[in-house]
């Protein structure tokens, strides 16, 4: 057979022209969708802003007092939800306000007053638009909440002060986080419809795992009227010197680094941001910190591909930064404080060997530790995957049942080494 005849030049040009026009149309449509999405986010945040404006609100009054509330326009099985603004404190005692959510069951399956579960969320970004109570689907990331509402439990979900409200979020600052979580339980008690009692459990994931451990350690001293029955920390950012050391030079530098740089110098004025960051990192840290986690992660991946460094030196090698990380390392709990720690062996954010290090320290302190190890579950998925086990564990502790201590079991991974 003979060779196929080439298409005339003008026909090839026409095909190319049609292809380019089609490509242009696709680009225009995608750009329009992106702009429309941004417009929707900005429009929603503008509408929400009056609720989060704390100007003129009195700092005087009980901690945890709800100063503003409104129904959340979201459908939730077995209950309803309120968006709240409540009075809280920083770790240094400074009075401020936090926003958050309270989920209220439509039943009394646990009797009244109802038990409370205080949820502490993970890293979401420090921009106001990233606050869980301000996003388009506030219950979307905590699908398990309906399981707890079905049991008749009230669920609180703090945003943390400075996230959604004026000020800087105390990111990985244990004292700030603990007060926001404990005062969210007090806030639930202040809502008549919640019928919340003083018995509560804590569950935190990632950054929230750090929050949960500090909250448990400070609960009896800060809020002695509350009775903590148990604490769950999933993939907790607990051993900060080891975690920061082991993730140095990775994509996480561009995601977590900007938030740490925004937060820690606020409470440790001696920390010099420029001493640890590259010129590019220092120029961009504030902007990146205020992006929501998805956007910051995509940017971090791109920068990592381009071999761009956020840190110019490992912060853990500098005494002032190492001291701050050690101060914010999560405490171990007392033998009379039931604790569950869950982790995945394939977690690439909170590295599992650093969680194993925390477990090792907890067992050495004779903590009442139950461990839950999973495989093939990523960091983001972990909380939703383990929700049934967490719910059962908390249910047992609301019922006064003892834990099964895991400290005699061998760890599935060698613990990280804490930098000295």
Secondary structure, 3 states (H helix, E strand, C coil): CCCCCCCCHHHHHHHHHHHHHHHHHHHHHHHHHHHHHHHHHHHHHHHHHHHHCCCCCCCCCCCCCEEEEEECCCCECCEEEEEEEEEEECCCCCEEEEEEEEEEECCCCCCCCEEEEEEECCCCCCCHHHCHHHCCCCCCCCCCHHHHHHCCCEEEEECCCCCCCCCCCCCCCHHHHHHHHHHHHHHHHCCHHHCEEEEEEEEEECHHHHHHHHHHHHHHHHCCCCEEEEEEEECCCCCHHHHHHHHCCCCHHHHHHHHHHHHHHHHCCCCCHHHCECHHHHHHHHHHHCCCHHHHHHHHHHHHHCCCCCECCCHHHCHHHHHHHHHCCCCCCCCCCEEEEEEECCCCCCCHHHHHHHHHHHHHCCCEEEEEEECCCCCCCHHHHHHHHHHHHHHHHHCCCCCCCCCCCCCCCCCCCCCC
